[in-house]
Amino acid sequence: MAPTEGNEETAALLADIPQSANALGSVTAPVTLQYFGDLQCPYCRDFTLEALPSIISQWVRPGDLRIEYHALETATREPEVFLAQQVAALAAGKQDKAWHFIETFYREQGEEGSGYVTERFLEGIASEVPGLDLSQWNRDRTDRQLADEIAGDAHAAETAGLAGTPSFLMGRSGGAMTSAPTDATSVDAAMEALLRT
């Protein structure tokens, strides 16, 4: 798929949905889905491009669900590369564009273990994010808090017993989170159950 076509799909998918830091969806959404992923994970790519659009359309856009993206290193073999790529997404989140960065990265994901994630690759993804101030994005990538956030994600995943990606925790916003399914049909059923509680 040509990057421009992918960018148009991403723009249409995310259009007018509020973003804040690592989260997509309304701050008042009654249900939260925590998505633990590795940007180089091919299974995360499959979920994001195949299952996630229907979840976003059905639940996020109407304001029922808020999705938070959390980092969990699984497919990326070099810890420093993992940190750099995940921080790059969070830095885009400082401008409320993290989900544009995440979606674009997954669309252009290279072969696992090929070493494709370079500084040039990350800058190329950032340059495709509409309206992203690249100078600010580069400055924000040095923010120590973003690296701390990624370390916190790893701790949260370990505490919850999550080992692979993609993994999900789901629950009423502000309440307890439990392990959640990875296919859109099961998410629909879980959403309906949570909205009834």
C-alpha positions in Angstrom: 0.0 0.0 0.0 1.3 3.4 -0.9 2.0 5.6 2.2 -0.3 8.3 0.9 -3.2 5.9 0.7 -2.4 4.6 4.2 -2.2 8.1 5.5 -5.7 8.9 4.1 -7.1 5.8 5.8 -5.4 6.7 9.1 -6.7 10.3 8.9 -10.2 9.1 8.2 -10.1 6.5 11.0 -8.9 9.1 13.6 -10.7 12.2 12.3 -12.4 14.2 15.1 -11.6 11.7 17.8 -9.9 13.4 20.8 -6.4 12.3 21.6 -4.3 13.1 24.7 -0.8 11.7 25.3 -1.1 7.9 24.7 -4.9 7.8 24.7 -7.5 7.8 22.0 -11.1 8.7 22.8 -13.1 10.8 25.2 -11.8 11.5 28.7 -15.3 10.8 29.9 -15.6 7.4 28.2 -17.1 4.9 30.7 -14.8 2.0 29.6 -11.0 2.0 29.1 -9.0 -0.5 27.0 -5.3 -0.7 27.8 -3.4 -1.9 24.7 0.1 -3.2 25.4 2.1 -3.4 22.2 5.5 -3.3 20.6 5.7 -1.2 17.4 7.8 -3.9 15.7 5.4 -6.7 16.7 3.7 -8.2 13.6 0.8 -9.5 15.6 0.2 -5.9 16.9 0.3 -4.7 13.4 -2.3 -7.3 12.3 -4.6 -6.3 15.3 -4.1 -2.6 14.7 -4.8 -2.7 11.0 -7.5 -5.5 10.9 -9.4 -5.5 14.2 -8.9 -2.1 15.7 -10.7 0.0 13.0 -14.1 -1.6 13.8 -13.5 -1.1 17.5 -12.7 2.5 17.0 -15.7 3.0 14.8 -18.2 1.2 17.0 -17.0 2.1 20.5 -14.4 4.9 20.5 -16.0 7.4 18.1 -19.4 7.4 19.9 -17.5 8.1 23.2 -18.1 4.7 25.0 -14.4 3.5 24.9 -11.0 5.1 25.5 -7.9 3.2 24.3 -4.6 3.7 26.0 -1.4 2.5 24.2 1.2 1.1 26.5 4.7 -0.2 25.6 5.7 -3.8 26.1 9.0 -5.1 24.6 8.5 -8.4 22.8 9.5 -8.3 19.1 12.1 -5.5 19.2 15.5 -7.2 20.0 17.5 -4.1 21.0 16.2 -2.4 24.2 17.6 1.0 23.1 15.8 0.8 19.8 12.6 -0.2 21.6 12.9 2.8 23.9 13.6 5.2 21.0 10.6 4.0 18.9 8.2 4.0 21.8 9.4 7.4 23.0 9.0 8.7 19.5 5.3 7.7 19.6 4.8 9.3 23.1 6.6 12.5 21.9 4.0 12.7 19.1 1.4 12.3 21.9 2.7 15.6 23.4 1.0 17.2 20.4 -2.0 14.8 20.7 -0.8 12.9 17.6 0.4 9.6 19.2 -2.2 7.5 17.4 -1.4 9.0 14.1 2.3 8.0 14.7 1.3 4.5 16.0 -1.0 3.8 13.0 1.5 5.0 10.5 4.3 3.0 12.1 2.3 -0.2 11.9 1.3 0.5 8.3 5.0 0.8 7.3 6.4 -1.8 9.7 9.4 -3.6 8.2 10.5 -7.2 8.5 11.0 -8.3 12.1 14.7 -8.4 13.1 15.9 -6.6 10.0 17.1 -3.5 11.8 14.8 -1.2 9.8 14.1 1.1 12.8 16.7 3.8 12.4 16.6 7.5 13.2 15.8 8.1 9.6 12.8 5.7 9.7 11.4 7.4 12.8 11.8 10.8 11.4 10.1 9.6 8.2 7.1 8.3 10.2 6.9 11.6 12.1 7.0 13.6 8.8 3.9 11.7 7.6 1.9 12.7 10.7 -0.4 15.6 9.7 0.2 18.8 11.6 3.1 17.4 13.7 5.7 20.1 14.6 8.9 18.1 13.9 11.1 20.5 15.9 8.9 20.2 19.0 8.7 16.4 18.4 12.5 16.1 18.4 12.8 18.2 21.6 10.1 16.2 23.3 11.9 12.9 22.5 14.5 13.9 25.1 11.9 14.3 27.9 13.0 11.8 30.6 9.4 11.4 31.7 8.5 9.6 28.5 11.2 7.0 29.2 9.9 6.7 32.7 6.4 6.1 31.4 7.7 3.2 29.3 9.4 1.7 32.3 6.1 2.1 34.2 4.3 0.3 31.3 6.7 -2.7 31.7 6.0 -2.8 35.4 2.3 -2.7 34.9 2.4 -5.5 32.3 4.5 -7.6 34.7 2.1 -7.0 37.6 -0.8 -8.0 35.4 1.0 -11.1 34.2 1.1 -10.0 30.5 4.0 -11.6 28.6 3.1 -11.3 24.9 1.9 -8.6 22.5 -0.7 -7.5 21.8 -2.1 -7.9 25.3 -5.1 -6.0 26.7 -6.6 -5.0 30.0 -10.1 -3.7 30.1 -12.5 -2.3 32.6 -14.7 0.6 33.8 -12.7 3.8 33.5 -11.0 4.5 36.8 -11.8 1.0 38.1 -10.1 -2.4 38.2 -8.7 -3.7 34.9 -8.9 -7.3 33.8 -7.4 -9.3 30.9 -9.3 -8.7 27.7 -9.7 -10.5 24.4 -7.8 -9.7 21.2 -10.5 -10.0 18.6 -13.1 -7.4 17.7 -16.1 -9.7 18.2 -15.0 -10.6 21.8 -14.3 -6.9 22.5 -17.8 -6.1 21.4 -19.2 -8.6 23.8 -17.0 -7.4 26.7 -18.0 -3.8 25.9 -21.7 -4.6 26.0 -21.2 -6.4 29.3 -19.3 -3.5 30.8 -21.7 -0.9 29.7 -24.5 -2.8 31.4 -22.7 -2.7 34.8 
